[in-house]
Amino acid sequence: MKPKRAPATCAQQMRKDLRGKVERSGRTADRSRVRCLWTVWVCDEPVLLRCRPTLLERPCARGRNFDDMEADGISIWPRMEPFLLGPLQVAPPPKLSLHYLRKMAIYVQTRDGCCPALGWPMWRHIACGKLQLVEELAWLYFESFDLLLGHSAEERLEWAECLSQCSCKAELDQQRNKLSVDTLQFLLFLFIQQLNRVSLRTSLIGEEWPSPRSRCPSSSDRDVKTSSHNKNWDDQAHLSFLQTHLVDMVELLLKPDQLSPSGQAQRNCQVSLEAVRSLDLLLEGSLGPEKPPLPLHRLLSRGPLQTQAGYSPLSRSFPLHQLLSCLQQCLTLNPFGITACLHSGKKLAWAQQVEGSMKRAKIARNTHMAPAGSKMVLMSQVFKQTLAKASDKLTGANVKIHRCSAAFIYLLSPLRSVTLDKCRDSTVVLGPVETSVHIHSCQNVRLVCVARRISVGSSSRCTIHALTPTRPLLLPGNTDITLGPFHTFYPSLEDHMASVGLAVVPNAWDCPSLLGTEGVIQQTDSCCYHLLPPSQFHMMAVPFQMEGDTCEVPGGLPPAYQAAVVEKQKRIQSWQRTVMEARLSKEQKKLFQDLVEVRFHEWLLASGHRQELDSLAPPTLADLRAEEGHSPHTA
């Protein structure tokens, strides 16, 4: 029943009567009373009313602690995507250290127009004027954070249309000035750039300094270590990072008057619910194994964790020490991370899987049970195989292709992100990638993709045919990288592009950014990349039949490359006319045909294309039966 409105004096008297119970938070019994109060509005002011006993007051739950919560399956874990897509895979600039981020946190919270949203003009002022970063690097971080946000495909396409109409830098700045991000979450995003910070000890022995907050490695940790060298994918590195730096990150979210002159939290300070809501960027959890994931602030402000975290509905805040203790006790590995996927993921069946042996290959997915944003497909040690897949099981998945050699891989579905790690002598053709494609430590790899961002690091002799609205990011350690225009299509390509918000313009495939540890560096004569000469350009055909309306390369080819294609077609037509005008006899035609075939097969062997063609042959009935017999759980 709706409570009756009371005069102001009644509200004041009720608050006075409750003040002792609310403020005496040192004892469990008093905290439980706060837990069991409901908020009602009396004379337009919030007042707490007692309604029912809490779990702590019930005899069956007396003495409840964190061990009980673990038995119930309550857990909190690092979200995968912020660590996978957020940190640039290069050591951050020194000006993004904790010392400078603390100064930035105080600055934005004491200036008008900086909280709760931080616009691009103010961030550019802070980054370039205060942190001494170049503007291009400042925009790179701002744009990278935007990749994590849940913009719809329609919003992405509208933004692409606005950018395509900009004819000068002034117009581009005018469009960028309309953008803003959540201030506190952006601070956390800048902080997790430290994930790939290089320390002297790490570079010498390959591991981090021991930390009392880091858990001891188990046998399962060692099993997964070989597949998790990339920290952006390593869920154990994410957990260790949070356990080590959780205090620093929470202190970044506090009000300036809650901090000491050194930037550390004062004793008995409170963390607002809005600050905890910002931690939703990095943390989520659930109330049990079969329960759906929930944002962190919802877990801590209601249910069993409310009392343990010390949440007060009256002040809408948490005691700092109690909040940190609760988080540290509940932190665990992501149940949808790479560790769980390798141990319990389902195998993925392929439309094409013919040549070579799959004994060493490990292909797993968690797309059957992971929520959006945590779906992943892992492919490792695929050797001399042609694998093709166009399926809803791939849609929206984060894909990692690891240590594949002499392979031809076609993933023709809309993807969330893709990482190629330590692959060599392979060709990878991707459907539209909503966020980013990263190539790391690869050799002689050809990548064909439409992606919002492409980055390459520590790789050599790789060729990238791309359609991308952002400048390709070349990280340190690259040699002989070739950039070429996107040069293929498949029937449903344009529909897939629209579903992830990718347009044909703008297209910055030929304008890369070279990034060093100190920021964007200028191109030099000894550059690590070059553009593909039009004379060496050839179109690529996707050799599979599919349904759809796309019948040409989206957006067409750049004029120089289109002219090269036309010139090659003229040569073919000229050659055909020459053969027809020669008026060869039947014996001469047969001899000529045999000679051409011999030379063609010699070229196939010399170029390595023979394996690719052979692996496209349809499997025999015996092959299919053998595959079904050895892979009963494919899906």
C-alpha atoms as one frame of an Amber mdcrd trajectory, in Angstrom:
protein
   0.000   0.000   0.000   1.320   3.435  -0.887   2.439   5.296   2.288   0.587
   8.453   3.245   2.331  11.758   2.880   3.391  13.242   6.214   4.384  16.758
   7.239   8.018  17.778   7.153   8.347  17.480  10.913   7.389  13.814  10.644
  10.090  13.196   8.078  12.662  14.900  10.259  11.590  12.911  13.331  11.723
   9.592  11.444  15.183  10.398  10.126  16.296  11.325  13.654  15.002   8.035
  15.034  16.805   6.082  12.318  20.052   8.024  12.403  21.554   5.922  15.157
  20.831   2.686  13.341  22.144   3.990  10.025  25.308   5.665  11.261  26.407
   2.881  13.640  27.817   0.750  10.837  30.661  -0.820  12.774  28.665  -3.845
  13.959  27.074  -6.528  11.822  23.697  -6.256  13.532  23.407  -2.539  12.763
  24.513  -3.017   9.158  21.823  -5.637   8.777  19.200  -3.129   9.884  20.273
  -0.733   7.141  20.066  -3.619   4.696  16.424  -4.283   5.542  15.107  -0.733
   5.133  13.016   0.431   2.213  13.089   3.959   0.842   9.801   5.862   0.634
   9.181   9.504  -0.157   7.781  11.724   2.606   7.227  15.362   1.713   9.430
  14.885  -1.367  12.327  13.636   0.770  13.679  10.052   0.916  13.071   8.251
   4.211  14.031   4.666   5.094  11.394   2.360   6.545  11.950  -1.088   8.020
   9.987  -3.755   6.184  11.435  -7.245   6.731  14.440  -9.021   8.263  17.507
  -9.549   6.123  19.458 -12.712   5.519  21.873 -11.734   8.263  19.031 -11.513
  10.797  17.486 -14.854   9.889  18.620 -17.759  12.057  19.334 -19.980   9.061
  21.783 -17.465   7.597  23.505 -16.290  10.771  27.277 -16.151  10.414  27.154
 -15.938   6.610  30.566 -15.067   5.102  32.446 -15.106   1.809  32.973 -18.868
   1.965  29.199 -19.236   1.994  28.940 -16.947  -1.011  31.528 -18.965  -2.925
  29.540 -22.097  -2.140  26.491 -20.360  -3.604  28.487 -19.547  -6.748  28.630
 -15.760  -6.333  31.584 -14.458  -8.324  32.964 -11.343 -10.016  35.324 -11.481
 -12.967  37.128  -9.200 -15.465  35.122  -8.530 -18.606  36.887  -9.820 -21.691
  36.296  -7.148 -24.335  37.753  -4.091 -22.543  41.065  -5.929 -22.109  40.935
  -7.613 -25.511  40.063  -4.530 -27.567  41.039  -1.632 -25.291  44.806  -1.655
 -24.620  46.969  -0.860 -27.628  49.424  -3.711 -28.038  52.452  -1.537 -27.424
  53.989  -0.040 -24.289  52.064   3.133 -23.328  53.660   6.597 -23.161  55.180
   7.533 -19.770  52.611  10.339 -19.461  49.843   7.724 -19.057  51.324   6.476
 -15.782  49.299   6.475 -12.554  50.925   9.725 -11.384  49.665  11.697 -14.375
  46.284   9.966 -14.478  45.712  11.032 -10.855  46.398  14.607 -11.886  44.021
  14.238 -14.808  41.310  12.785 -12.541  41.535  15.803 -10.221  41.586  18.183
 -13.182  38.459  16.835 -14.898  36.485  16.656 -11.640  37.232  20.266 -10.712
  36.526  21.823 -14.125  33.129  22.666 -15.533  32.033  20.655 -18.550  34.296
  17.648 -17.910  32.025  15.400 -15.819  30.141  13.180 -16.274  30.992  13.404
 -20.012  34.360  14.356 -21.505  34.224  15.858 -24.987  36.904  15.532 -27.636
  37.949  19.231 -27.414  38.650  18.974 -23.668  40.462  15.631 -24.000  42.585
  17.081 -26.811  43.441  20.016 -24.534  44.418  17.681 -21.680  46.323  15.219
 -23.875  48.227  17.764 -25.958  48.555  20.600 -23.453  48.971  18.732 -20.158
  50.233  15.247 -21.053  52.304  16.393 -24.060  50.853  13.758 -26.406  50.565
  14.433 -30.123  47.033  15.017 -31.368  47.012  11.904 -33.540  47.782   9.701
 -30.534  45.168  11.520 -28.437  42.547  10.777 -31.087  43.721   7.162 -31.296
  42.940   6.600 -27.611  39.633   8.450 -27.884  38.640   6.413 -30.944  39.795
   3.147 -29.343  37.527   3.740 -26.363  34.658   4.433 -28.745  35.136   0.927
 -30.215  34.046  -0.540 -26.872  30.777   1.365 -26.743  27.541  -0.252 -27.824
  26.716   1.929 -30.816  24.122   0.516 -33.172  24.956  -0.289 -36.789  22.775
   2.630 -37.900  24.721   5.061 -35.695  28.023   3.761 -37.080  26.818   4.201
 -40.656  25.604   7.746 -39.947  29.005   8.617 -38.482  30.758   7.148 -41.535
  28.567   9.259 -43.814  29.444  12.409 -41.861  33.169  11.670 -42.102  32.974
  10.915 -45.815  31.631  14.430 -46.435  34.585  16.133 -44.721  36.917  17.693
 -47.284  39.447  19.311 -44.914  40.799  19.025 -41.378  38.595  21.863 -40.123
  35.450  19.997 -41.169  36.821  16.794 -39.647  37.486  18.562 -36.333  33.979
  19.974 -36.414  32.552  16.453 -36.570  34.891  15.132 -33.881  33.935  17.976
 -31.553  30.446  16.477 -31.335  31.746  13.328 -29.635  32.026  12.716 -25.899
  32.754   9.762 -23.615  32.037   8.822 -20.015  34.761  10.618 -18.041  35.382
   8.074 -15.276  35.271   5.094 -17.616  37.697   6.832 -19.960  40.091   7.261
 -17.021  39.899   3.516 -16.389  40.431   2.859 -20.092  43.605   4.953 -20.053
  44.781   3.119 -16.940  44.457  -0.363 -18.476  46.866   0.710 -21.215  49.430
  -0.344 -18.584  48.490  -3.971 -19.340  51.182  -4.073 -22.039  53.756  -2.055
 -20.120  57.208  -3.618 -20.489  59.246  -4.037 -17.311  62.944  -4.879 -17.145
  62.337  -8.093 -15.230  59.631  -9.231 -17.657  61.901  -8.680 -20.642  64.669
 -10.724 -19.000  62.848 -13.733 -17.544  59.391 -13.505 -19.087  57.227 -13.043
 -15.988  55.978 -10.255 -13.764  57.240  -9.312 -10.315  55.610 -11.490  -7.665
  52.662  -9.802  -5.994  50.899 -10.783  -2.768  47.613  -9.983  -4.499  48.283
 -12.342  -7.388  47.153 -15.903  -7.003  49.608 -18.761  -7.375  49.662 -20.449
 -10.788  48.035 -23.845 -10.997  48.608 -26.708 -13.383  45.775 -25.418 -15.559
  47.559 -22.064 -15.742  50.653 -23.739 -17.144  48.585 -25.696 -19.659  47.052
 -22.528 -21.067  50.221 -20.423 -20.948  51.358 -21.495 -24.408  48.130 -20.159
 -25.916  48.031 -16.934 -23.930  51.259 -15.049 -24.649  49.174 -12.159 -25.949
  48.091 -10.307 -22.799  45.059  -8.848 -24.527  43.731 -12.415 -24.815  45.142
 -13.772 -21.547  42.300 -13.857 -19.006  44.751 -14.793 -16.257  46.749 -11.634
 -16.979  43.497  -9.647 -16.770  42.722 -11.111 -13.354  46.244 -10.527 -12.064
  46.196  -6.949 -13.356  42.955  -6.171 -11.526  44.069  -7.844  -8.312  47.275
  -5.816  -8.362  45.854  -2.433  -9.385  42.289  -2.468  -8.050  43.058   0.031
  -5.273  44.672   2.469  -7.714  41.753   2.256 -10.130  39.133   2.862  -7.445
  41.112   5.832  -6.107  41.013   7.380  -9.591  37.219   7.494  -9.266  37.103
   9.319  -5.917  36.260  12.982  -5.471  39.271  15.298  -5.066  38.270  16.207
  -1.486  38.519  12.507  -0.549  42.192  12.337  -1.514  45.329  13.207   0.396
  47.926  15.575  -1.127  49.735  12.495  -2.495  46.593  11.422  -4.362  45.725
   8.483  -2.105  42.358   7.906  -0.478  41.709   9.324   2.962  40.663   7.083
   5.810  36.975   6.117   5.998  36.101   7.697   2.653  33.036   6.619   0.698
  32.816   5.469  -2.931  29.711   6.726  -4.700  27.402   4.427  -6.624  28.192
   6.456  -9.763  31.893   5.655  -9.342  31.129   1.954  -8.885  28.921   2.130
 -11.959  32.027   3.211 -13.901  33.686  -0.061 -12.898  31.022  -1.825 -14.977
  33.416  -1.200 -17.866  35.888  -3.728 -16.430  33.926  -5.993 -14.074  30.792
  -8.087 -14.105  29.590 -11.135 -12.206  26.731 -13.447 -11.368  24.842 -14.794
  -8.368  25.355 -18.408  -9.398  26.658 -20.763 -12.107  23.337 -20.809 -13.945
  22.594 -17.122 -13.429  23.092 -14.544 -16.194  25.977 -12.050 -15.914  25.109
  -8.737 -14.263  26.900  -5.360 -14.195  29.009  -4.829 -11.100  26.921  -2.015
  -9.608  23.771  -4.159  -9.727  25.531  -7.017  -7.947  26.860  -4.796  -5.170
  23.831  -2.592  -4.582  21.328  -5.399  -4.042  21.151  -9.075  -3.167  23.651
 -10.995  -0.999  26.612  -8.724  -1.784  24.905  -5.501  -0.693  25.721  -5.962
   2.984  29.159  -7.430   2.383  30.127  -4.427   0.230  28.618  -2.045   2.795
  26.231  -0.315   0.410  24.083   2.373   2.021  20.861   3.198   0.144  20.655
   6.441   2.116  23.994   7.863   0.949  24.152   5.717  -2.211  27.775   4.882
  -1.469  30.160   2.175  -0.230  32.904   2.348   2.427  36.138   2.138   0.461
  37.842  -0.551   2.562  34.716  -2.708   2.637  34.159  -2.387  -1.108  37.760
  -3.347  -1.895  37.633  -6.306   0.479  34.445  -7.583  -1.135  35.840  -7.241
  -4.655  39.143  -8.921  -3.815  37.352 -11.839  -2.173  34.967 -12.383  -5.079
  37.353 -11.871  -8.017  37.865 -14.970 -10.135  38.714 -15.992 -13.696  36.236
 -15.110 -16.397  34.042 -18.218 -16.912  33.762 -17.265 -20.594  37.476 -16.549
 -21.107  40.122 -18.328 -23.123  40.979 -20.707 -20.263  37.416 -22.003 -19.969
  37.014 -22.152 -23.753  40.128 -24.303 -24.180  39.093 -26.638 -21.374  35.381
 -27.034 -22.081  34.552 -25.354 -25.399  32.767 -27.190 -28.204  34.481 -28.191
 -31.420  33.591 -26.274 -34.580  32.671 -28.179 -37.747  33.860 -26.815 -41.087
  32.293 -26.667 -44.524  35.674 -27.378 -46.108  38.324 -29.507 -44.445  40.198
 -31.733 -46.856  43.925 -31.519 -47.299  46.389 -32.287 -44.506  46.160 -33.735
 -41.046  44.070 -32.245 -38.228  45.726 -34.255 -35.458  47.570 -31.228 -34.072
  44.824 -28.700 -34.720  42.803 -27.339 -31.813  39.586 -25.578 -32.766  37.097
 -24.676 -30.042  34.281 -22.219 -29.381  32.062 -21.062 -26.533  29.449 -19.384
 -28.723  26.804 -21.898 -27.627  26.789 -20.609 -24.043  28.629 -17.267 -23.778
  26.724 -13.954 -23.673  27.213 -11.247 -26.291  30.650  -9.684 -25.959  32.194
 -12.887 -24.571  31.779 -15.210 -27.553  35.040 -16.579 -28.894  36.418 -19.044
 -31.421  39.973 -20.358 -30.992  41.956 -21.962 -33.812  45.447 -23.260 -33.156
  48.049 -25.239 -35.130  46.055 -25.666 -38.326  48.589 -27.040 -40.808  48.156
 -27.443 -44.577  44.388 -27.066 -44.413  41.716 -25.134 -46.263  38.993 -24.296
 -43.742  35.815 -22.419 -44.637  32.898 -21.353 -42.455  29.860 -19.105 -42.921
  27.572 -19.627 -39.950  25.634 -17.886 -37.198  28.006 -19.626 -34.775  30.693
 -17.182 -35.926  28.531 -14.057 -35.924  29.668 -11.593 -33.267  32.532 -13.826
 -32.094  36.050 -12.786 -31.108  38.347 -15.054 -33.120  41.953 -15.983 -32.394
  43.980 -17.776 -35.086  47.150 -19.079 -33.446  50.240 -20.790 -34.898  48.625
 -21.785 -38.189  50.963 -22.676 -41.044  50.420 -23.204 -44.778  46.677 -22.797
 -44.195  43.859 -21.161 -46.163  41.121 -19.931 -43.832  37.805 -18.363 -44.869
  35.569 -16.983 -42.092  32.713 -15.449 -44.077  30.450 -14.148 -41.304  30.200
 -10.823 -39.427  32.835 -11.003 -36.678  33.470  -8.964 -33.535  37.289  -9.035
 -33.588  40.097 -11.177 -35.011  43.676 -11.789 -33.868  46.309 -13.567 -35.963
  49.132 -14.688 -33.685  52.369 -16.401 -34.799  50.968 -17.625 -38.115  53.046
 -18.111 -41.248  52.688 -18.883 -44.953  48.889 -18.619 -44.746  45.962 -16.802
 -46.347  43.072 -15.533 -44.212  39.868 -14.098 -45.729  37.427 -12.567 -43.251
  33.879 -11.338 -43.223  33.340  -7.767 -41.934  34.986  -7.243 -38.537  33.045
  -4.879 -36.290  35.994  -3.687 -34.180  39.599  -4.629 -34.944  41.928  -7.089
 -36.639  45.364  -7.476 -35.065  48.332  -9.273 -36.646  51.115 -10.198 -34.237
  54.399 -12.041 -34.873  53.301 -13.384 -38.270  55.396 -14.150 -41.344  54.331
 -14.302 -44.979  50.614 -13.998 -44.211  48.056 -12.593 -46.633  45.023 -11.006
 -44.972  41.885  -9.913 -46.845  39.291  -8.115 -44.745  36.831  -5.285 -44.145
  37.427  -4.014 -40.604  36.946  -0.901 -38.505  40.599  -1.009 -37.443  43.680
  -2.974 -38.498  46.915  -3.147 -36.510  50.151  -5.003 -37.227  53.045  -5.622
 -34.861  56.312  -7.614 -34.942  55.476  -9.141 -38.333  57.334  -9.523 -41.621
  56.516 -10.096 -45.299  52.768  -9.769 -44.733  50.307  -8.459 -47.332  47.076
  -6.801 -46.203  44.194  -6.109 -48.577  41.809  -3.987 -46.532  38.785  -1.743
 -46.568  38.883   0.262 -43.330  37.556   3.664 -42.197  40.535   4.209 -39.870
  44.228   4.447 -40.611  46.021   1.064 -40.353  48.139   1.018 -37.209  51.725
  -0.195 -37.687  53.313  -1.026 -34.337  57.045  -1.530 -33.660  58.902  -4.544
 -35.050  57.442  -4.738 -38.567  59.427  -5.327 -41.759  58.294  -5.547 -45.372
  54.560  -4.970 -44.849  52.571  -4.567 -48.081  49.277  -2.655 -48.114  46.806
  -3.144 -50.945  43.144  -2.349 -51.641  40.355  -4.764 -50.779  39.983  -6.938
 -53.867  37.336  -9.621 -53.426  33.685 -10.203 -52.547  31.188 -12.904 -51.709
  27.398 -12.761 -52.255  26.351 -11.704 -48.728  29.263  -9.322 -48.062  27.324
  -6.042 -48.275  24.559  -7.354 -46.008  27.191  -8.397 -43.469  28.868  -4.981
 -43.674  25.577  -3.219 -42.979  24.896  -5.469 -39.976  28.093  -4.286 -38.231
  27.906  -0.655 -39.367  30.766  -0.644 -41.899  30.489   1.484 -45.049  32.647
   1.707 -48.176  33.721   5.281 -47.350  35.858   6.626 -45.871  38.574   4.115
 -46.785  42.032   4.799 -45.312  43.785   1.557 -46.319  46.737   3.438 -47.861
  47.348   5.982 -45.038  48.896   4.031 -42.139  50.018   5.448 -38.798  53.394
   4.363 -37.427  53.229   4.079 -33.663  56.178   3.896 -31.281  56.287   3.809
 -27.505  56.438   7.612 -27.357  53.498   8.153 -29.690  52.998   8.498 -33.425
  56.321   8.827 -35.246  57.050  10.302 -38.639  57.627   8.145 -41.682  61.256
   7.798 -42.757  63.090   6.614 -45.848  63.668   3.198 -44.270  59.941   2.650
 -43.865  58.608  -0.726 -42.755  55.799  -0.772 -45.323  55.031  -0.040 -48.955
  51.922   0.120 -51.106  51.316  -2.733 -53.514  52.383  -1.662 -57.036  49.399
  -1.751 -59.427  51.438  -3.893 -61.823  51.494  -6.678 -59.184  47.801  -6.409
 -58.339  45.392  -9.277 -59.043  41.752  -9.784 -58.149  40.830 -12.571 -55.719
  37.850 -14.915 -56.069  36.163 -16.535 -53.056  35.713 -20.129 -54.305  32.414
 -20.965 -52.579  28.781 -20.750 -53.606  26.598 -18.670 -51.288  23.337 -16.754
 -51.363  23.295 -12.980 -51.661  23.261  -9.969 -53.973  26.853  -8.702 -53.862
  28.470  -9.257 -57.252  31.428  -6.849 -57.184  33.977  -5.363 -54.813  32.106
  -2.948 -52.479  33.107   0.597 -53.340  35.104  -0.502 -56.376  38.870  -0.344
 -56.839  41.138   2.728 -56.734  41.648   4.106 -60.276  45.254   2.932 -60.647
  44.371  -0.629 -59.646  41.228  -0.674 -61.775  43.341   0.388 -64.749  45.777
  -2.455 -64.021  42.904  -4.971 -63.997  41.594  -3.639 -67.318  45.079  -3.871
 -68.818  45.401  -7.531 -67.745  42.008  -8.304 -69.278  43.155  -6.743 -72.541
  46.254  -8.956 -72.519  44.120 -12.052 -72.057  41.831 -11.043 -74.902  44.842
 -10.301 -77.113  46.330 -13.715 -76.327  43.056 -15.455 -77.153  42.867 -13.628
 -80.491  46.462 -14.616 -81.291  45.686 -18.287 -80.655  42.537 -18.156 -82.798
  44.300 -16.385 -85.669  47.151 -18.929 -85.680  44.793 -21.536 -87.232  46.543
 -24.482 -85.627  45.772 -28.043 -86.672  44.281 -30.535 -84.205  47.702 -32.027
 -83.491  49.206 -28.577 -82.985  46.337 -27.522 -80.715  46.797 -30.651 -78.585
  50.562 -30.141 -78.396  50.068 -26.479 -77.542  47.467 -27.326 -74.878  49.779
 -29.892 -73.280  52.626 -27.377 -73.229  50.449 -24.712 -71.573  49.236 -27.171
 -68.931  52.790 -28.279 -68.131  53.937 -24.693 -67.718  50.829 -23.887 -65.658
  51.437 -26.785 -63.251  55.080 -25.771 -62.929  53.925 -22.273 -61.974  51.397
 -23.675 -59.472  54.117 -25.675 -57.738  56.616 -22.812 -57.742  54.084 -20.281
 -56.410  52.566 -22.586 -53.775  49.052 -22.345 -55.253  48.891 -26.076 -56.031
  48.068 -26.931 -52.429  45.328 -24.291 -52.329  43.641 -25.672 -55.451  43.956
 -29.305 -54.359  42.421 -28.564 -50.971  39.353 -27.057 -52.662  38.433 -30.419
 -54.203  35.177 -31.730 -52.683  35.675 -34.478 -50.091  34.797 -38.041 -50.977
  32.073 -39.999 -49.212  34.734 -42.015 -47.397  36.357 -38.795 -46.142  33.033
 -37.509 -44.827  32.278 -40.769 -43.022  35.749 -40.821 -41.494  35.333 -37.214
 -40.332  31.949 -37.969 -38.770  33.395 -40.991 -37.019  36.248 -39.005 -35.495
  34.256 -35.847 -34.671  30.946 -36.876 -33.101  30.601 -33.646 -31.121  31.094
 -31.086 -33.857  28.540 -28.328 -34.026
